[in-house]
Every structure is written in structure tokens, then in C-alpha cells.
Amino acid sequence: MPKRRGRILLTLSLVVLLTACGGATATSNATTAATSAAESATSAMAPAMTTEAPMQTTDVPAMTADMTTATAMATTAAPTVAPAMTTDMTTATTMPAMTAAASISTMTDTTTATSSSVMSSTTTAMATSGAAGNVLHIVAGENFWGSIATQLGGTHAALTSIVLDPNTDPHEYESNTNDARAFAQADYVILNGGGYDDWGQKLLDANAAPKRKVFTVATLLGKKEGDNPHFWYNPTYVEQVADQITADYKALDPADADYFTQQRTAFATALKPFHDRIAAIKAAYSKQKVGATESIFVYFADALGLDLISPSEFMQAVAEGNDPPVSTMAEFQRQVTQKQITVLVYNVQAGSAVTTNLKQLANDKQIPVVGISETLQPPEATFQDWQDTQLQAIQKALAATAPHK
């Protein structure tokens, strides 16, 4: 209880000062005032001390206000006292000497602000302060869906994305207590499904909440475990997901339905450059042969009109963290050494000795190598900006090796 101890010391200091200057009557009045101020400060801190939340902030403004009130009371009771108080994240209370005959040593009590530890895997984007209407608490299993959800929710959504570390393979993510708390407190949860984020379903099962709505993307798309789960790389699926999230927001918050319609329209506008670049690449490089180390690129290659010739068994095995069949490794190496592919795409968040060897082989053959990621890079980027940046890199590589017509 460091903060309460700081206020008790402040109260005792005021009593001693007032006793030295004002006598018994002033001391009695000041003691009453100072005690009231301390009790008020303690009561004000009670919610922050007893409320459990994923992220807490130190009540510095409240501490400053309480100390200012106590100082004002002390000054009224004993005008000869002129204390100087300075408060920051470590609160220091200093009282100067009052008379030549009596001096009082400076009393300092330091408190350290603490907050709940939040793992690097979790980020929270709060709705704009002061927004009218309801604010839905949204949890997205991955930050690519989280970016879309927060753009569609605008000022009526407070979002927490769980998987966002660009240096981690999302397939291997392990949840923690902060994730469990977020799921338990959510109004709306978005999971990818299809075996991609099974940890999320476990958290839902362990933290029952009857009023919580859950949206699983794989279910919307009719996909099951074993199918390619990288749905966010399919532009058509992205639009379907955006429509479903908007519909769910309206069901959860009917009073703000018109607002959510406006947000969906704004998001469609924001996605236009993304769709335009896909169309441009398809028009210029359709049927160009490319390779990919895993299945993350399959949906994108199809949308771009590219001919992805890498062995499907190889890509699937690598995506699942398994060793690919030896025959597929030999076939893939032959495609690279014979320069049957014009570009090699790999996953920057998942790799192995096998994929590293293929990248080196492509470099030796002067075949452009392009990395794409599973989660947003950088993590603070919007979905559309992240994808457009990756598309630009793919477009540049295709242009450098496109067959002459």
C-alpha cells in the first residue's frame, strides 16, 4: 500500500507543522481537515486498487489534486506556513523550515507506480474518448483481422489483438493469462479458425460468457481444419469478413447501425488501392510462373493470376511445421536450378533449413526472392497499407524477370 503510506506521512507532517505555529486550536482544526483529505484520497484510490483490468494507469492527477487540497487547508489554518510541494511519478513531499527557532526535516516518501504486465503478444486500441453511444469491447485473435475490425468499429470499438509479434510464427502461439482475461471481458471475439488459432477456442471454452458473440472466419467461408487457413490473403474473403463484422456490430449495437454502415463504406474506399494494384499485377503478369515455400501465398497467387508451380505437398508440409516429402524437395530444387520460376516467395515468420536452402539457391540463380508475413508488419500498420507494401515488392520482382513478349 505505498500510496496510502505517502498520504499518512503527509498528514502527520501537516499536524507537526501546525502544532509548531498555531497552538492547540489550530492543530485540532488542521488535523481534522488533513485527516479528511487523507481519507478522501484513500477512498478515491479504492477503485484503482480493487478493480482488475488488463491495463492500469497510475492515478497521478488524483494524487496531485489530493496533495493540493491538503496544502490549501494547512495554509488557511496557519498562514505563516509556506510549504512547497512537487509531485511526479515518484511523489516527493518537502516542507521548508518554518522559523529560526524550530526547523523540520524534509520528509520524503517514494511510491512506484505499477501496472498489470501485458505480454508483447497483446495490443489494445481504445475508442476515441468522448464518443457518443456504446463502445464494444472487441478481441481479435490476430492483428490482421484486428486492423479491419477496428476500422469498421471506429469510435464505437475498443480492440485488443492477441497475435501481433512479427518475429513469431502464429501457428505456434501460446496464450497467457492476459489473453484469457481479454476473452472473458469481450463483447465480440474474432477468430480465424480452420486450425489456425485453436488456442482461441480453448480460451473461449475456459471463460464462458453468455452475452459474448464469437465470429469464426473459417465457419463463414465453409472451411475446415486441413484447408489452407490463410484466408486474409484472399481479397474476396476479406470483403466477406468485413461485411460479416459490420453486420455483427449492428446486431450488438443497433442504435449505431448507421454509423457502422458509414464505417464499412469508408473501409471499402480505403481498400481500393489494394484491389487496384492486384488488378494491375494480374493484367501485366498473368500466368507468369512463380514459386513459394509454403501455402501462405496460394490465395494471393490465385488473385494475381500467377502460375504457382511449387509442389503443393511441399508448401503444405512447411506451413504445418513438418518436413516435406523428399520427392517434393527434389522437384522444388529442380524448378529453381532450371529457373522454371521467375520469383520465389517465402514466409518471413516461419522458416527451416530446407526453406533457407531454397532461398540461397534462388539467389545463386539470380531469381528475385520476396518475403511476406502472416501478421502486420510493422504491427501498427493498417491491413491495407501492409498488404499494398507487400504487393509492391511482388510487382517489382515480377517486372524484373517478366519474359519478353
C-alpha positions as CSV (number, residue, x, y, z in Angstrom):
1,M,0.0,0.0,0.0
2,P,2.8,2.6,-0.8
3,K,0.4,5.3,-2.0
4,R,-1.7,5.2,1.3
5,R,1.5,5.4,3.3
6,G,2.5,8.5,1.4
7,R,-0.7,10.3,2.3
8,I,-0.4,9.3,6.0
9,L,3.1,10.8,6.1
10,L,1.8,13.9,4.5
11,T,-1.0,14.2,7.1
12,L,1.5,13.7,10.0
13,S,3.8,16.3,8.5
14,L,1.0,18.9,8.4
15,V,0.0,18.1,12.0
16,V,3.5,18.7,13.3
17,L,3.9,22.0,11.3
18,L,0.6,23.3,12.5
19,T,1.4,22.4,16.1
20,A,4.6,24.4,15.9
21,C,2.8,27.5,14.6
22,G,-0.8,27.6,15.6
23,G,-1.2,26.1,19.0
24,A,-3.7,23.5,20.2
25,T,-6.8,25.1,18.5
26,A,-5.1,25.4,15.0
27,T,-3.7,21.9,15.4
28,S,-7.1,20.5,16.2
29,N,-8.7,22.2,13.2
30,A,-5.9,21.3,10.8
31,T,-5.8,17.7,12.0
32,T,-9.4,17.3,11.2
33,A,-9.0,18.9,7.7
34,A,-5.9,16.9,6.9
35,T,-7.4,13.7,8.1
36,S,-10.5,14.3,5.9
37,A,-8.2,15.0,2.9
38,A,-6.3,11.8,3.6
39,E,-9.5,9.7,3.9
40,S,-10.8,11.3,0.7
41,A,-7.6,10.4,-1.1
42,T,-7.7,6.9,0.2
43,S,-11.3,6.5,-0.9
44,A,-10.6,7.9,-4.3
45,M,-7.8,5.3,-4.8
46,A,-10.0,2.4,-3.8
47,P,-11.4,1.6,-7.3
48,A,-8.0,1.6,-8.8
49,M,-6.7,-0.7,-6.1
50,T,-9.6,-3.2,-6.3
51,T,-10.6,-3.2,-9.9
52,E,-8.9,-5.9,-12.1
53,A,-8.2,-4.9,-15.6
54,P,-5.6,-5.9,-18.3
55,M,-4.0,-2.5,-18.3
56,Q,-4.0,0.0,-15.4
57,T,-2.6,3.5,-15.2
58,T,-1.2,5.3,-12.1
59,D,-3.6,7.9,-10.7
60,V,-1.0,10.8,-10.8
61,P,-3.6,13.5,-11.4
62,A,-5.7,12.4,-8.5
63,M,-2.6,12.3,-6.2
64,T,-1.7,15.8,-7.2
65,A,-5.2,17.1,-6.6
66,D,-5.3,15.5,-3.2
67,M,-2.0,17.0,-2.1
68,T,-3.0,20.4,-3.4
69,T,-6.2,20.3,-1.3
70,A,-4.3,19.3,1.8
71,T,-1.8,22.2,1.3
72,A,-4.6,24.7,0.9
73,M,-6.2,23.5,4.2
74,A,-2.9,23.8,6.0
75,T,-2.3,27.3,4.7
76,T,-5.7,28.5,5.9
77,A,-5.1,27.2,9.4
78,A,-1.6,28.5,9.7
79,P,-0.8,31.4,7.3
80,T,2.8,31.5,8.3
81,V,3.5,28.1,6.8
82,A,4.6,28.2,3.2
83,P,5.0,24.6,2.0
84,A,6.3,23.8,-1.4
85,M,5.2,20.5,-2.9
86,T,6.3,18.9,-6.1
87,T,4.7,15.7,-7.4
88,D,5.7,13.4,-10.2
89,M,5.6,9.7,-10.8
90,T,7.7,9.3,-7.7
91,T,5.9,11.6,-5.2
92,A,8.2,13.7,-3.0
93,T,6.8,16.0,-0.3
94,T,9.1,18.6,1.1
95,M,8.3,21.1,3.8
96,P,10.8,24.0,4.4
97,A,11.8,25.3,7.9
98,M,9.2,27.5,9.5
99,T,11.1,29.6,12.0
100,A,14.6,30.3,13.1
101,A,14.0,28.6,16.4
102,A,12.5,25.4,15.0
103,S,13.3,23.5,11.8
104,I,11.6,20.5,10.5
105,S,13.5,17.9,8.4
106,T,12.2,17.2,4.9
107,M,10.1,14.1,4.8
108,T,10.0,12.1,1.6
109,D,8.1,9.1,0.7
110,T,8.6,7.5,-2.7
111,T,5.9,5.4,-4.4
112,T,6.5,3.4,-7.5
113,A,3.6,3.2,-10.0
114,T,2.8,-0.3,-11.1
115,S,0.6,-1.7,-13.9
116,S,-0.5,-5.1,-14.9
117,S,2.1,-6.8,-17.1
118,V,0.9,-7.1,-20.6
119,M,2.6,-9.5,-22.9
120,S,4.1,-8.3,-26.2
121,S,1.6,-10.5,-27.9
122,T,-1.3,-8.2,-27.0
123,T,-2.1,-4.7,-28.1
124,T,-5.1,-2.5,-27.2
125,A,-6.5,0.2,-29.5
126,M,-9.1,2.2,-27.5
127,A,-12.0,4.1,-28.9
128,T,-11.9,7.8,-29.2
129,S,-12.6,9.5,-25.8
130,G,-16.0,11.1,-25.5
131,A,-17.6,9.2,-28.4
132,A,-21.4,9.1,-28.2
133,G,-23.2,5.8,-27.9
134,N,-21.9,2.3,-26.9
135,V,-18.3,1.1,-27.1
136,L,-18.0,-2.6,-27.9
137,H,-15.0,-4.5,-26.5
138,I,-13.5,-6.5,-29.3
139,V,-10.9,-9.2,-29.2
140,A,-9.3,-10.4,-32.5
141,G,-7.1,-13.5,-32.4
142,E,-4.7,-12.0,-35.0
143,N,-3.9,-8.3,-35.7
144,F,-4.7,-8.6,-39.5
145,W,-8.4,-9.2,-38.6
146,G,-8.0,-6.7,-35.7
147,S,-7.0,-3.9,-38.1
148,I,-10.1,-4.5,-40.1
149,A,-12.3,-4.8,-37.0
150,T,-11.1,-1.5,-35.5
151,Q,-11.5,0.4,-38.8
152,L,-15.1,-0.9,-39.1
153,G,-15.8,-0.1,-35.4
154,G,-14.3,3.3,-35.4
155,T,-15.1,5.2,-32.2
156,H,-17.6,2.5,-31.1
157,A,-15.0,-0.2,-30.7
158,A,-12.2,-0.8,-28.2
159,L,-9.9,-3.5,-29.8
160,T,-7.4,-6.0,-28.4
161,S,-5.4,-8.1,-30.9
162,I,-3.7,-11.1,-29.4
163,V,-1.1,-12.3,-32.0
164,L,0.9,-9.5,-33.4
165,D,4.6,-10.2,-32.9
166,P,6.2,-10.2,-36.3
167,N,9.0,-12.4,-35.1
168,T,6.7,-15.2,-34.0
169,D,5.1,-18.0,-36.0
170,P,1.3,-17.5,-35.2
171,H,0.8,-21.3,-35.7
172,E,2.9,-21.9,-32.6
173,Y,1.4,-19.1,-30.4
174,E,0.8,-20.0,-26.7
175,S,-1.8,-18.0,-24.9
176,N,-1.4,-16.5,-21.4
177,T,-3.5,-15.1,-18.5
178,N,-3.8,-11.7,-20.1
179,D,-5.3,-13.3,-23.2
180,A,-7.8,-15.2,-21.0
181,R,-8.8,-12.0,-19.3
182,A,-9.4,-10.2,-22.6
183,F,-11.6,-13.1,-23.9
184,A,-13.6,-13.2,-20.7
185,Q,-14.3,-9.4,-20.8
186,A,-15.0,-9.2,-24.6
187,D,-18.4,-8.4,-26.2
188,Y,-17.2,-9.8,-29.5
189,V,-14.4,-12.2,-30.4
190,I,-13.0,-12.8,-33.9
191,L,-11.0,-16.0,-34.6
192,N,-9.5,-17.2,-37.9
193,G,-10.4,-20.8,-37.4
194,G,-9.5,-23.7,-39.7
195,G,-7.0,-25.0,-37.1
196,Y,-5.0,-21.8,-37.3
197,D,-5.8,-20.5,-33.8
198,D,-7.1,-23.4,-31.8
199,W,-5.7,-21.8,-28.6
200,G,-8.5,-19.2,-29.0
201,Q,-11.3,-21.8,-28.9
202,K,-9.7,-23.2,-25.7
203,L,-9.8,-19.7,-24.1
204,L,-13.5,-19.4,-25.1
205,D,-14.3,-22.7,-23.5
206,A,-12.5,-21.9,-20.3
207,N,-14.0,-18.4,-20.0
208,A,-17.7,-18.7,-20.6
209,A,-19.7,-15.5,-21.2
210,P,-23.3,-16.0,-22.3
211,K,-23.6,-12.5,-23.9
212,R,-20.3,-12.7,-25.8
213,K,-20.6,-13.1,-29.6
214,V,-18.0,-15.1,-31.5
215,F,-17.2,-14.9,-35.2
216,T,-15.0,-17.6,-36.7
217,V,-13.9,-16.7,-40.2
218,A,-13.5,-20.4,-41.3
219,T,-17.1,-21.0,-40.5
220,L,-18.3,-18.1,-42.6
221,L,-16.2,-19.4,-45.6
222,G,-17.2,-23.0,-45.2
223,K,-13.6,-24.1,-44.4
224,K,-12.4,-26.8,-42.1
225,E,-9.2,-27.8,-40.4
226,G,-6.8,-29.1,-43.1
227,D,-7.8,-26.4,-45.6
228,N,-5.5,-23.5,-46.3
229,P,-6.2,-21.2,-43.3
230,H,-4.5,-18.0,-44.7
231,F,-7.9,-16.5,-45.6
232,W,-6.7,-12.9,-45.2
233,Y,-4.6,-13.3,-48.4
234,N,-7.8,-13.8,-50.5
235,P,-9.2,-10.4,-51.4
236,T,-12.8,-11.8,-51.9
237,Y,-12.7,-13.4,-48.4
238,V,-11.5,-10.1,-46.9
239,E,-14.6,-8.3,-48.2
240,Q,-16.9,-11.1,-46.9
241,V,-15.3,-10.9,-43.5
242,A,-15.7,-7.1,-43.4
243,D,-19.4,-7.5,-44.3
244,Q,-19.9,-10.0,-41.5
245,I,-18.2,-7.9,-38.9
246,T,-20.3,-4.9,-39.8
247,A,-23.5,-7.0,-39.6
248,D,-22.4,-8.3,-36.2
249,Y,-21.6,-4.8,-34.9
250,K,-25.1,-3.7,-35.9
251,A,-26.7,-6.6,-34.1
252,L,-24.7,-5.9,-31.0
253,D,-25.3,-2.1,-31.1
254,P,-28.5,-1.4,-33.1
255,A,-28.5,2.3,-32.1
256,D,-25.3,2.9,-34.0
257,A,-26.2,0.9,-37.1
258,D,-26.0,3.9,-39.5
259,Y,-22.5,4.7,-38.1
260,F,-21.3,1.2,-38.8
261,T,-22.7,1.5,-42.4
262,Q,-20.6,4.6,-42.9
263,Q,-17.5,2.9,-41.5
264,R,-18.0,0.0,-43.9
265,T,-18.2,2.4,-46.8
266,A,-15.1,4.2,-45.6
267,F,-13.2,0.9,-45.4
268,A,-14.2,-0.1,-48.9
269,T,-12.7,3.2,-50.1
270,A,-9.5,2.5,-48.1
271,L,-9.2,-0.9,-49.8
272,K,-9.5,0.5,-53.3
273,P,-5.7,0.9,-53.9
274,F,-5.2,-2.6,-52.6
275,H,-7.7,-4.0,-55.2
276,D,-6.4,-1.7,-57.9
277,R,-2.8,-3.0,-57.5
278,I,-4.0,-6.6,-57.6
279,A,-5.8,-5.9,-60.9
280,A,-2.7,-4.1,-62.3
281,I,-0.4,-7.0,-61.5
282,K,-2.9,-9.6,-62.9
283,A,-3.2,-7.6,-66.1
284,A,0.6,-7.3,-66.6
285,Y,1.9,-10.7,-65.3
286,S,-0.9,-13.2,-65.6
287,K,0.3,-16.8,-66.0
288,Q,3.9,-15.9,-65.0
289,K,5.4,-18.9,-63.2
290,V,6.4,-18.4,-59.6
291,G,7.4,-20.5,-56.6
292,A,6.5,-20.3,-52.9
293,T,8.0,-22.1,-49.9
294,E,4.6,-22.5,-48.2
295,S,0.8,-22.2,-48.6
296,I,0.6,-18.7,-47.3
297,F,1.0,-17.4,-50.9
298,V,-1.6,-19.7,-52.6
299,Y,-4.6,-17.4,-52.3
300,F,-2.6,-14.3,-53.3
301,A,-1.1,-16.1,-56.3
302,D,-4.5,-17.0,-57.5
303,A,-5.9,-13.5,-57.1
304,L,-2.9,-12.1,-59.0
305,G,-3.3,-14.6,-61.8
306,L,0.1,-16.1,-61.3
307,D,1.0,-19.7,-62.1
308,L,2.3,-21.1,-58.7
309,I,4.1,-24.3,-59.7
310,S,5.7,-25.3,-56.4
311,P,4.7,-28.8,-55.2
312,S,1.6,-28.4,-53.1
313,E,2.7,-31.2,-50.7
314,F,5.9,-29.3,-50.0
315,M,4.1,-26.0,-49.3
316,Q,1.5,-27.6,-47.0
317,A,4.1,-29.5,-45.0
318,V,6.2,-26.4,-44.4
319,A,3.1,-24.4,-43.4
320,E,2.3,-27.1,-40.8
321,G,5.9,-27.2,-39.5
322,N,6.7,-30.6,-40.9
323,D,9.5,-31.8,-43.1
324,P,8.3,-32.0,-46.7
325,P,8.5,-35.3,-48.6
326,V,11.9,-35.9,-50.1
327,S,10.5,-36.2,-53.6
328,T,8.9,-32.8,-53.4
329,M,12.1,-31.3,-52.2
330,A,14.0,-32.6,-55.2
331,E,11.3,-31.3,-57.5
332,F,11.3,-27.8,-56.0
333,Q,15.1,-27.7,-56.2
334,R,15.0,-28.7,-59.9
335,Q,12.4,-25.9,-60.6
336,V,14.8,-23.4,-59.0
337,T,18.1,-24.6,-60.6
338,Q,16.5,-24.8,-64.0
339,K,14.9,-21.3,-63.5
340,Q,11.4,-22.5,-64.2
341,I,10.2,-19.9,-61.7
342,T,10.7,-16.2,-62.1
343,V,10.1,-15.2,-58.4
344,L,10.4,-17.1,-55.1
345,V,8.1,-16.1,-52.3
346,Y,8.7,-17.1,-48.7
347,N,7.2,-16.6,-45.2
348,V,9.4,-14.3,-43.1
349,Q,7.8,-15.6,-39.9
350,A,8.4,-19.3,-40.5
351,G,11.5,-20.9,-41.8
352,S,13.7,-24.0,-41.7
353,A,16.9,-25.3,-43.1
354,V,15.0,-26.5,-46.2
355,T,13.5,-23.1,-47.0
356,T,16.8,-21.3,-46.3
357,N,18.5,-23.6,-48.7
358,L,15.9,-22.8,-51.4
359,K,16.3,-19.1,-50.9
360,Q,20.0,-19.4,-51.2
361,L,19.7,-21.5,-54.4
362,A,17.3,-18.8,-55.8
363,N,19.8,-16.1,-55.0
364,D,22.6,-18.0,-56.7
365,K,20.4,-18.3,-59.8
366,Q,19.5,-14.6,-59.7
367,I,15.9,-15.3,-59.1
368,P,14.2,-12.5,-57.0
369,V,13.2,-13.6,-53.5
370,V,10.3,-11.8,-51.8
371,G,9.3,-12.2,-48.2
372,I,5.7,-11.9,-47.0
373,S,4.4,-12.1,-43.4
374,E,1.5,-13.7,-41.6
375,T,0.8,-10.7,-39.3
376,L,1.0,-7.0,-39.9
377,Q,4.5,-5.6,-40.4
378,P,5.0,-3.2,-38.8
379,P,2.4,-4.1,-36.2
380,E,0.9,-0.6,-36.2
381,A,0.2,-0.6,-39.9
382,T,-3.3,-0.9,-41.3
383,F,-4.3,-4.1,-43.1
384,Q,-4.5,-2.3,-46.5
385,D,-1.1,-0.5,-46.1
386,W,0.6,-3.7,-45.1
387,Q,-0.8,-5.7,-48.0
388,D,-0.1,-2.9,-50.5
389,T,3.5,-2.7,-49.5
390,Q,3.9,-6.5,-50.0
391,L,2.2,-6.2,-53.4
392,Q,4.6,-3.5,-54.5
393,A,7.5,-5.8,-53.7
394,I,6.0,-8.7,-55.6
395,Q,5.2,-6.4,-58.5
396,K,8.8,-5.1,-58.7
397,A,10.2,-8.7,-58.6
398,L,7.8,-9.8,-61.4
399,A,8.7,-6.8,-63.5
400,A,12.4,-7.6,-63.2
401,T,12.0,-11.1,-64.5
402,A,9.0,-11.0,-66.8
403,P,9.5,-12.8,-70.1
404,H,9.9,-10.5,-73.0
405,K,6.7,-10.5,-75.2
